[in-house]
């Protein structure tokens, strides 16, 4: 589980699903957004102590800002998916 920041900087609970083809933002039982893995341009992590925020930068679309205690696992999984 992660928290997504919306355009008003409010946290919204979400589930991220990462496959070898894409990144899915899930809200309860529905897909809110599907991002092809090839459209992910970069990841940025906060360097502040105790801050677990990260941003998924998407080519030609708006970026996603998240907060999760599982940030390291997610970032490592994205790296692995890119190198397959």
C-alpha positions in Angstrom: 0.0 0.0 0.0 1.1 3.5 -0.8 -0.2 7.0 -0.4 -0.5 9.1 -3.6 -0.5 12.8 -3.4 -3.2 14.5 -5.5 -3.0 17.9 -7.2 -4.1 19.5 -3.9 -1.3 17.8 -2.0 -3.7 15.5 -0.2 -2.8 11.9 0.5 -4.9 9.2 -1.1 -4.5 5.5 -0.2 -3.6 3.4 -3.3 -2.2 0.0 -4.3 0.6 -0.1 -6.8 0.9 -3.1 -9.1 4.1 -3.5 -11.0 4.4 -6.0 -13.9 7.0 -6.4 -16.6 4.7 -4.4 -18.9 3.5 -1.5 -16.7 2.7 0.2 -13.5 -0.9 0.2 -12.3 -2.5 2.6 -9.8 -5.3 0.7 -8.1 -8.1 2.2 -6.0 -10.1 -0.5 -4.4 -11.2 -2.7 -7.3 -10.6 -0.4 -10.2 -7.6 0.7 -12.2 -7.1 4.4 -11.9 -4.1 4.7 -14.3 -1.9 2.3 -16.3 1.5 3.5 -17.2 3.5 1.4 -19.7 6.9 0.6 -18.2 8.5 2.1 -21.3 6.8 5.5 -20.4 8.5 5.7 -17.0 11.3 8.2 -17.5 12.8 8.3 -14.0 12.3 7.9 -10.3 13.2 10.5 -7.7 13.6 9.7 -4.0 13.6 12.1 -1.1 16.9 12.3 0.7 15.4 13.7 3.9 15.9 11.4 7.0 12.7 9.4 7.6 11.0 10.7 4.5 9.8 7.9 2.3 8.4 10.0 -0.6 9.2 9.3 -4.2 8.1 10.5 -7.6 7.5 8.4 -10.7 8.3 10.6 -13.7 6.3 9.7 -16.8 7.2 10.7 -20.4 4.7 13.1 -22.0 2.3 12.9 -19.0 2.0 14.1 -15.5 4.2 12.6 -12.8 3.1 10.7 -9.7 4.2 11.5 -6.1 3.9 8.7 -3.5 4.8 8.0 0.1 5.4 4.5 1.3 7.3 2.6 3.8 8.0 0.1 1.0 9.8 2.6 -1.2 13.1 0.7 -1.3 11.3 -2.5 -2.4 9.3 -0.6 -5.1 12.4 1.2 -6.5 14.4 -2.1 -6.6 11.5 -3.8 -8.3 11.3 -1.1 -11.0 15.1 -1.3 -11.6 14.8 -5.1 -11.9 11.8 -4.8 -14.4 13.8 -2.3 -16.6 16.7 -4.7 -16.9 14.8 -7.7 -18.0 
